[in-house]
Amino acid sequence: MEAIKRESINQHQQNSLYNIVWRWHFYAGIIFAPFLIILSITGSIYLFKPQIEQVLYKDYYEVTANGDKVPASEQLNTVKKQYPDALITKYRPGENSTRSSEVTISMNNETYTVFMNPYTGESIGKLNNKDRIMDKIEEIHGELMAGTIGDRIVELAACWAVVLIVTGLYLWFPKKNFKISGILIPRLHKGKKILTRDLHAVPAFWLTAGMLFLIMTGLPWSGFWGTNFQQIATNTGKGYPPSIWVGSAPTSKIQTKDIAEVPWAAETLGVPTSKVQGFVPLSIDDVVMIADREGIHPSYTVFIPSTKDGVYTLSAFPPKAQDEATMHIDQYSGAVLADYRYENYGVIGKIVALGITLHKGWQFGLLNQLASLMICLGIIFVVCSGFYLWLKRKPNKAIGAPKAPSMWKQKNFLILMAVLAILFPLVGLSLIVVGLMDWLIIRRIPRVRKLMNE
């Protein structure tokens, strides 16, 4: 009798934990499903940025190779003559012989890209950067076009997606004997109700690794988690290796991300200063020559200094992480003050750099794009099937949240949530808010409790 009683108690505890996990999985799904769909759709589109922009801006991008290229300085002079009131901020020579060069200018509080034919030195056309369609897609994907608030919402949705995955795996995991049907493949002949459940749970299981990969490789870009993770990664590695500096590392508090768009691993790299030697800075032609001499990937961009003691900053965002580069050059002497490459990154920097290029679909070309696309489409399917599953089981005039005892009585669940809260602080904050709402409002106000189907 005692053994039967203990078994009954254990079974009751397991059922209670299952219902609590199900309840939180339900909450997270209802609240964050719309954001996951937005992220998946925009991510699917952004994966094919190179192909899409090649079609959209073909007339700007493509040139016919014909003889020697015109020096970069002449191209910049042409832009100055065309736009005398503009400030030239960047120059991009183009990564192959049929690609136009680009000159970025700032004018009337707007930023434009002037496309140049490097063989004739003539302007092909001008494009307002805010009108770039893929930049809009990226802005929606990264911050919902809502600035810092949007960035935090996206980060929160991504972190809660991890909670959805963890709780979903618990709900999916077979509690008794392992069977392939209903676990690894949907049960097609067990009725519509079971099939609907399986079409949500089974694909979600197969997508778990891919979903976690996209989430974790996307989080380093986030404003809160990403910034803190970057600081920890930099501090853990005790700063940047001495081998990247010519002379002592700079004591300036200005970080490279403040003056240029550079690879993730180089964003907090200190910016050195140029030793002012007269008033004639280095020619852009000399900077291009230095880049070629140092073997920087031809996709690099030159960020032009805006102050007398500023530096030329070269940044390469190539398809493969192993070709990334960030370089600071003295604008007077042409001395390479810092040269930071993939081989200089610490372990975390290399992992993140590789993860980012995989996340964008760059590292392995079309195969990478298609694999990531399948994950994004899979996420959309899982979210929609979960929504449909909820609609089918939802009672009239009630939300239909799974009934469950108080989570405060389940130590294992609290430990799990505490771990997730430590790993993802915004999740921890939202857990406190949702937990208080559940305890103080949902469970204590009869009308609200009825609506939630308690």
NUKOL-127522 format. One line per field, with one value per residue (C-alpha): residue number from 1; chain; residue in three letters; x, y, z. Coordinates in steps of 0.02 Angstrom, whole numbers, padded with zeros to 5 digits. Layout:
i: NUM,...
ch: A,...
aa: ALA,...
X: X,...
Y: Y,...
Z: Z,...
This chain:
i: 1,2,3,4,5,6,7,8,9,10,11,12,13,14,15,16,17,18,19,20,21,22,23,24,25,26,27,28,29,30,31,32,33,34,35,36,37,38,39,40,41,42,43,44,45,46,47,48,49,50,51,52,53,54,55,56,57,58,59,60,61,62,63,64,65,66,67,68,69,70,71,72,73,74,75,76,77,78,79,80,81,82,83,84,85,86,87,88,89,90,91,92,93,94,95,96,97,98,99,100,101,102,103,104,105,106,107,108,109,110,111,112,113,114,115,116,117,118,119,120,121,122,123,124,125,126,127,128,129,130,131,132,133,134,135,136,137,138,139,140,141,142,143,144,145,146,147,148,149,150,151,152,153,154,155,156,157,158,159,160,161,162,163,164,165,166,167,168,169,170,171,172,173,174,175,176,177,178,179,180,181,182,183,184,185,186,187,188,189,190,191,192,193,194,195,196,197,198,199,200,201,202,203,204,205,206,207,208,209,210,211,212,213,214,215,216,217,218,219,220,221,222,223,224,225,226,227,228,229,230,231,232,233,234,235,236,237,238,239,240,241,242,243,244,245,246,247,248,249,250,251,252,253,254,255,256,257,258,259,260,261,262,263,264,265,266,267,268,269,270,271,272,273,274,275,276,277,278,279,280,281,282,283,284,285,286,287,288,289,290,291,292,293,294,295,296,297,298,299,300,301,302,303,304,305,306,307,308,309,310,311,312,313,314,315,316,317,318,319,320,321,322,323,324,325,326,327,328,329,330,331,332,333,334,335,336,337,338,339,340,341,342,343,344,345,346,347,348,349,350,351,352,353,354,355,356,357,358,359,360,361,362,363,364,365,366,367,368,369,370,371,372,373,374,375,376,377,378,379,380,381,382,383,384,385,386,387,388,389,390,391,392,393,394,395,396,397,398,399,400,401,402,403,404,405,406,407,408,409,410,411,412,413,414,415,416,417,418,419,420,421,422,423,424,425,426,427,428,429,430,431,432,433,434,435,436,437,438,439,440,441,442,443,444,445,446,447,448,449,450,451,452,453,454
ch: A,A,A,A,A,A,A,A,A,A,A,A,A,A,A,A,A,A,A,A,A,A,A,A,A,A,A,A,A,A,A,A,A,A,A,A,A,A,A,A,A,A,A,A,A,A,A,A,A,A,A,A,A,A,A,A,A,A,A,A,A,A,A,A,A,A,A,A,A,A,A,A,A,A,A,A,A,A,A,A,A,A,A,A,A,A,A,A,A,A,A,A,A,A,A,A,A,A,A,A,A,A,A,A,A,A,A,A,A,A,A,A,A,A,A,A,A,A,A,A,A,A,A,A,A,A,A,A,A,A,A,A,A,A,A,A,A,A,A,A,A,A,A,A,A,A,A,A,A,A,A,A,A,A,A,A,A,A,A,A,A,A,A,A,A,A,A,A,A,A,A,A,A,A,A,A,A,A,A,A,A,A,A,A,A,A,A,A,A,A,A,A,A,A,A,A,A,A,A,A,A,A,A,A,A,A,A,A,A,A,A,A,A,A,A,A,A,A,A,A,A,A,A,A,A,A,A,A,A,A,A,A,A,A,A,A,A,A,A,A,A,A,A,A,A,A,A,A,A,A,A,A,A,A,A,A,A,A,A,A,A,A,A,A,A,A,A,A,A,A,A,A,A,A,A,A,A,A,A,A,A,A,A,A,A,A,A,A,A,A,A,A,A,A,A,A,A,A,A,A,A,A,A,A,A,A,A,A,A,A,A,A,A,A,A,A,A,A,A,A,A,A,A,A,A,A,A,A,A,A,A,A,A,A,A,A,A,A,A,A,A,A,A,A,A,A,A,A,A,A,A,A,A,A,A,A,A,A,A,A,A,A,A,A,A,A,A,A,A,A,A,A,A,A,A,A,A,A,A,A,A,A,A,A,A,A,A,A,A,A,A,A,A,A,A,A,A,A,A,A,A,A,A,A,A,A,A,A,A,A,A,A,A,A,A,A,A,A,A,A,A,A,A,A,A,A,A,A,A,A,A,A,A,A,A,A,A,A,A,A,A,A,A,A,A,A,A,A,A,A,A,A,A,A
aa: MET,GLU,ALA,ILE,LYS,ARG,GLU,SER,ILE,ASN,GLN,HIS,GLN,GLN,ASN,SER,LEU,TYR,ASN,ILE,VAL,TRP,ARG,TRP,HIS,PHE,TYR,ALA,GLY,ILE,ILE,PHE,ALA,PRO,PHE,LEU,ILE,ILE,LEU,SER,ILE,THR,GLY,SER,ILE,TYR,LEU,PHE,LYS,PRO,GLN,ILE,GLU,GLN,VAL,LEU,TYR,LYS,ASP,TYR,TYR,GLU,VAL,THR,ALA,ASN,GLY,ASP,LYS,VAL,PRO,ALA,SER,GLU,GLN,LEU,ASN,THR,VAL,LYS,LYS,GLN,TYR,PRO,ASP,ALA,LEU,ILE,THR,LYS,TYR,ARG,PRO,GLY,GLU,ASN,SER,THR,ARG,SER,SER,GLU,VAL,THR,ILE,SER,MET,ASN,ASN,GLU,THR,TYR,THR,VAL,PHE,MET,ASN,PRO,TYR,THR,GLY,GLU,SER,ILE,GLY,LYS,LEU,ASN,ASN,LYS,ASP,ARG,ILE,MET,ASP,LYS,ILE,GLU,GLU,ILE,HIS,GLY,GLU,LEU,MET,ALA,GLY,THR,ILE,GLY,ASP,ARG,ILE,VAL,GLU,LEU,ALA,ALA,CYS,TRP,ALA,VAL,VAL,LEU,ILE,VAL,THR,GLY,LEU,TYR,LEU,TRP,PHE,PRO,LYS,LYS,ASN,PHE,LYS,ILE,SER,GLY,ILE,LEU,ILE,PRO,ARG,LEU,HIS,LYS,GLY,LYS,LYS,ILE,LEU,THR,ARG,ASP,LEU,HIS,ALA,VAL,PRO,ALA,PHE,TRP,LEU,THR,ALA,GLY,MET,LEU,PHE,LEU,ILE,MET,THR,GLY,LEU,PRO,TRP,SER,GLY,PHE,TRP,GLY,THR,ASN,PHE,GLN,GLN,ILE,ALA,THR,ASN,THR,GLY,LYS,GLY,TYR,PRO,PRO,SER,ILE,TRP,VAL,GLY,SER,ALA,PRO,THR,SER,LYS,ILE,GLN,THR,LYS,ASP,ILE,ALA,GLU,VAL,PRO,TRP,ALA,ALA,GLU,THR,LEU,GLY,VAL,PRO,THR,SER,LYS,VAL,GLN,GLY,PHE,VAL,PRO,LEU,SER,ILE,ASP,ASP,VAL,VAL,MET,ILE,ALA,ASP,ARG,GLU,GLY,ILE,HIS,PRO,SER,TYR,THR,VAL,PHE,ILE,PRO,SER,THR,LYS,ASP,GLY,VAL,TYR,THR,LEU,SER,ALA,PHE,PRO,PRO,LYS,ALA,GLN,ASP,GLU,ALA,THR,MET,HIS,ILE,ASP,GLN,TYR,SER,GLY,ALA,VAL,LEU,ALA,ASP,TYR,ARG,TYR,GLU,ASN,TYR,GLY,VAL,ILE,GLY,LYS,ILE,VAL,ALA,LEU,GLY,ILE,THR,LEU,HIS,LYS,GLY,TRP,GLN,PHE,GLY,LEU,LEU,ASN,GLN,LEU,ALA,SER,LEU,MET,ILE,CYS,LEU,GLY,ILE,ILE,PHE,VAL,VAL,CYS,SER,GLY,PHE,TYR,LEU,TRP,LEU,LYS,ARG,LYS,PRO,ASN,LYS,ALA,ILE,GLY,ALA,PRO,LYS,ALA,PRO,SER,MET,TRP,LYS,GLN,LYS,ASN,PHE,LEU,ILE,LEU,MET,ALA,VAL,LEU,ALA,ILE,LEU,PHE,PRO,LEU,VAL,GLY,LEU,SER,LEU,ILE,VAL,VAL,GLY,LEU,MET,ASP,TRP,LEU,ILE,ILE,ARG,ARG,ILE,PRO,ARG,VAL,ARG,LYS,LEU,MET,ASN,GLU
X: 00000,00140,00225,00061,00035,00210,00184,00019,00102,00244,00119,00021,00179,00228,00055,00063,00234,00174,00024,00132,00255,00110,00033,00193,00221,00045,00074,00238,00164,00012,00112,00266,00201,00164,00342,00418,00320,00382,00562,00547,00471,00595,00738,00686,00689,00853,00940,00933,00993,01136,01022,00880,00992,01079,00910,00847,01007,01078,01097,01196,01300,01358,01493,01589,01773,01869,02054,02129,02025,02023,02111,01996,02048,01981,01816,01801,01843,01703,01581,01643,01611,01437,01391,01499,01401,01413,01532,01615,01617,01653,01729,01703,01808,01702,01744,01767,01804,01620,01562,01542,01631,01531,01554,01447,01404,01309,01204,01055,01044,01026,01148,01170,01272,01344,01386,01538,01602,01784,01839,01770,01764,01585,01437,01309,01177,01134,01030,00962,01015,00849,00762,00858,00726,00838,00893,00709,00690,00843,00772,00607,00700,00814,00705,00531,00570,00543,00720,00778,00604,00588,00761,00712,00549,00641,00769,00630,00540,00702,00740,00563,00577,00711,00585,00460,00587,00637,00458,00405,00539,00478,00299,00356,00471,00389,00335,00317,00380,00468,00374,00418,00236,00186,00366,00470,00333,00152,00013,-00088,-00226,-00269,-00398,-00394,-00363,-00206,-00143,-00163,-00061,00074,00088,00140,00249,00342,00404,00450,00562,00652,00676,00741,00927,00902,00790,00912,01054,00967,00917,01087,01180,01059,01067,01245,01168,01039,01056,01048,01100,01219,01306,01333,01389,01513,01585,01603,01686,01809,01848,01866,01993,02084,02063,02139,02302,02458,02497,02362,02442,02591,02656,02552,02364,02264,02200,02055,01880,01815,01768,01778,01590,01572,01657,01631,01530,01645,01633,01559,01725,01802,01660,01738,01914,01992,02022,02203,02244,02347,02504,02467,02606,02560,02391,02396,02316,02357,02278,02135,02239,02375,02246,02182,02362,02392,02234,02292,02465,02398,02284,02117,01967,01910,01737,01811,01750,01861,01791,01866,01923,01822,01948,02132,02189,02067,02117,02066,01968,01954,01817,01786,01621,01659,01547,01661,01702,01882,01911,01849,01965,01970,02116,02160,02283,02369,02297,02465,02602,02503,02564,02452,02409,02298,02262,02129,02088,01991,02150,02172,01999,01978,01877,01714,01749,01780,01622,01516,01593,01559,01385,01342,01394,01296,01147,01150,01167,01338,01461,01415,01325,01160,01162,01173,01032,00916,00951,00913,00759,00691,00713,00623,00479,00474,00458,00312,00228,00255,00187,00034,00000,00013,-00110,-00230,-00211,-00259,-00412,-00472,-00461,-00510,-00681,-00807,-00787,-00622,-00439,-00413,-00252,-00208,-00259,-00113,-00068,00040,00215,00287,00259,00365,00550,00612,00513,00574,00755,00732,00657,00793,00927,00840,00820,01007,01054,00927,00897,00749,00664,00694,00615,00465,00446,00427,00296,00196,00212,00144,00001,-00041,-00034,-00113,-00239,-00280,-00298,-00383,-00512,-00656,-00702,-00523,-00501,-00654,-00591,-00427,-00526,-00459
Y: 00000,00121,00092,00123,00282,00346,00304,00399,00551,00548,00533,00680,00785,00740,00787,00951,00992,00945,01061,01204,01185,01174,01331,01433,01360,01420,01595,01616,01552,01666,01822,01801,01700,01857,01921,01753,01755,01932,01881,01725,01815,01959,01838,01731,01884,01953,01787,01825,02006,01983,01911,02034,02187,02125,02128,02290,02389,02302,02467,02537,02383,02318,02395,02334,02300,02406,02439,02511,02584,02770,02812,02823,03005,03055,02968,03063,03227,03194,03170,03331,03428,03355,03382,03527,03541,03357,03275,03117,02985,02816,02738,02560,02505,02353,02170,02118,02187,02210,02292,02480,02577,02671,02841,02878,03060,03156,03300,03395,03274,03129,02992,02945,02818,02879,02735,02763,02676,02644,02629,02797,02892,02942,02935,02800,02862,02908,02815,02879,02751,02761,02701,02537,02402,02273,02398,02420,02231,02225,02365,02273,02111,02193,02322,02321,02497,02557,02599,02543,02488,02380,02306,02255,02177,02076,02020,01973,01874,01783,01741,01681,01574,01480,01457,01394,01269,01206,01188,01115,00981,00934,00920,00820,00700,00528,00495,00307,00190,00271,00253,00326,00373,00534,00566,00568,00556,00617,00491,00502,00377,00419,00553,00738,00792,00687,00731,00917,00896,00795,00920,01048,00945,00831,00966,01075,00937,00916,01104,01124,01130,01249,01365,01372,01405,01552,01625,01611,01677,01823,01877,01950,02092,02134,02295,02226,02042,02067,02218,02132,01971,02070,02153,01986,01910,02055,02059,01871,01877,02016,02139,02127,02035,02145,02076,02183,02347,02441,02515,02530,02501,02664,02734,02822,02778,02791,02620,02570,02546,02732,02782,02635,02481,02336,02149,02104,02052,02223,02335,02376,02390,02554,02685,02749,02927,02993,03092,03259,03295,03451,03476,03360,03191,03031,03010,02886,02805,02767,02693,02578,02529,02486,02380,02284,02264,02197,02073,02136,02052,02162,02186,02313,02490,02639,02753,02926,03021,03175,03251,03302,03163,03034,02877,02788,02634,02488,02361,02200,02104,01959,01806,01697,01742,01689,01837,01973,02119,02284,02402,02576,02679,02841,02971,03061,02931,02783,02676,02529,02564,02411,02257,02143,01983,01822,01732,01864,01833,01738,01578,01669,01798,01661,01567,01724,01780,01610,01606,01777,01732,01569,01665,01782,01638,01693,01562,01422,01518,01456,01295,01400,01513,01367,01278,01436,01468,01296,01332,01500,01421,01281,01407,01490,01320,01271,01438,01429,01247,01292,01435,01317,01188,01321,01375,01195,01167,01342,01348,01484,01646,01591,01599,01417,01420,01246,01223,01207,01226,01368,01362,01412,01233,01157,01171,01092,01214,01361,01304,01289,01463,01534,01464,01539,01704,01711,01670,01793,01938,02009,01841,01851,02023,01970,01811,01917,02026,01881,01780,01925,01950,01765,01763,01932,01952,01795,01679,01805,01892,01772,01855,01852,01675,01620,01705,01610,01449,01414
Z: 00000,00044,-00124,-00216,-00117,-00158,-00341,-00338,-00259,-00387,-00529,-00461,-00448,-00626,-00689,-00594,-00667,-00841,-00826,-00761,-00905,-01027,-00954,-00975,-01149,-01190,-01121,-01213,-01375,-01371,-01329,-01438,-01587,-01692,-01666,-01711,-01874,-01913,-01875,-01982,-02132,-02129,-02097,-02246,-02358,-02290,-02321,-02506,-02492,-02618,-02752,-02718,-02721,-02877,-02965,-02886,-02914,-03066,-03159,-03011,-02973,-03141,-03249,-03401,-03369,-03493,-03467,-03308,-03168,-03133,-02967,-02817,-02788,-02959,-02922,-02758,-02846,-02971,-02827,-02744,-02903,-02921,-02739,-02674,-02511,-02469,-02345,-02410,-02273,-02355,-02509,-02568,-02718,-02764,-02743,-02924,-03097,-03147,-02986,-02972,-02836,-02705,-02624,-02473,-02441,-02308,-02370,-02297,-02151,-02272,-02321,-02503,-02599,-02765,-02882,-02993,-03147,-03096,-03278,-03337,-03173,-03210,-03092,-03129,-03009,-02831,-02703,-02538,-02409,-02316,-02475,-02482,-02467,-02386,-02254,-02211,-02197,-02084,-01976,-01955,-01917,-01790,-01704,-01782,-01847,-01667,-01611,-01439,-01384,-01539,-01509,-01333,-01395,-01527,-01398,-01277,-01413,-01459,-01277,-01245,-01401,-01304,-01162,-01291,-01356,-01183,-01121,-01288,-01277,-01103,-01165,-01317,-01224,-01209,-01030,-01053,-01187,-01334,-01498,-01666,-01705,-01620,-01567,-01726,-01858,-01853,-01823,-01983,-01942,-01761,-01794,-01832,-01651,-01629,-01804,-01766,-01607,-01696,-01839,-01708,-01592,-01713,-01836,-01686,-01621,-01787,-01798,-01620,-01662,-01808,-01708,-01563,-01684,-01768,-01599,-01519,-01672,-01684,-01501,-01512,-01615,-01481,-01382,-01205,-01205,-01351,-01274,-01107,-01191,-01296,-01141,-01054,-01208,-01221,-01035,-01024,-01164,-01071,-01213,-01385,-01422,-01430,-01604,-01685,-01629,-01698,-01536,-01379,-01378,-01377,-01214,-01303,-01245,-01423,-01489,-01671,-01683,-01644,-01806,-01925,-01964,-01922,-01883,-01713,-01638,-01677,-01619,-01449,-01520,-01461,-01595,-01606,-01660,-01804,-01765,-01845,-01971,-02068,-02147,-02297,-02261,-02352,-02524,-02538,-02675,-02549,-02430,-02568,-02607,-02424,-02420,-02573,-02501,-02336,-02424,-02358,-02440,-02586,-02510,-02388,-02357,-02314,-02178,-02202,-02045,-01997,-01875,-01888,-01772,-01841,-01935,-02094,-02042,-02162,-02131,-02229,-02216,-02334,-02359,-02254,-02074,-02096,-02214,-02096,-02063,-01968,-01994,-01930,-02033,-01985,-02103,-02124,-02121,-02188,-02043,-02002,-01820,-01794,-01899,-01826,-01920,-01887,-01834,-01697,-01624,-01463,-01459,-01425,-01560,-01689,-01639,-01648,-01814,-01891,-01816,-01888,-02065,-02051,-01981,-02130,-02251,-02316,-02256,-02376,-02511,-02583,-02480,-02322,-02381,-02421,-02256,-02156,-02263,-02220,-02035,-02051,-02148,-02019,-01878,-01967,-01989,-01806,-01744,-01857,-01813,-01628,-01653,-01744,-01605,-01479,-01579,-01589,-01401,-01347,-01261,-01298,-01199,-01124,-01174,-01133,-01034,-00968,-00787,-00669,-00484,-00426,-00498,-00328,-00269,-00406,-00361,-00522,-00627,-00525,-00544,-00732,-00745,-00632,-00747,-00900,-00809,-00770,-00949,-01020,-00899,-00996,-00978,-00791,-00782,-00886,-00782,-00626,-00712,-00783,-00622,-00519,-00642,-00633,-00443,-00402,-00542,-00641,-00491,-00375,-00484,-00526,-00692,-00754,-00690,-00785,-00943,-00927,-00906,-00733
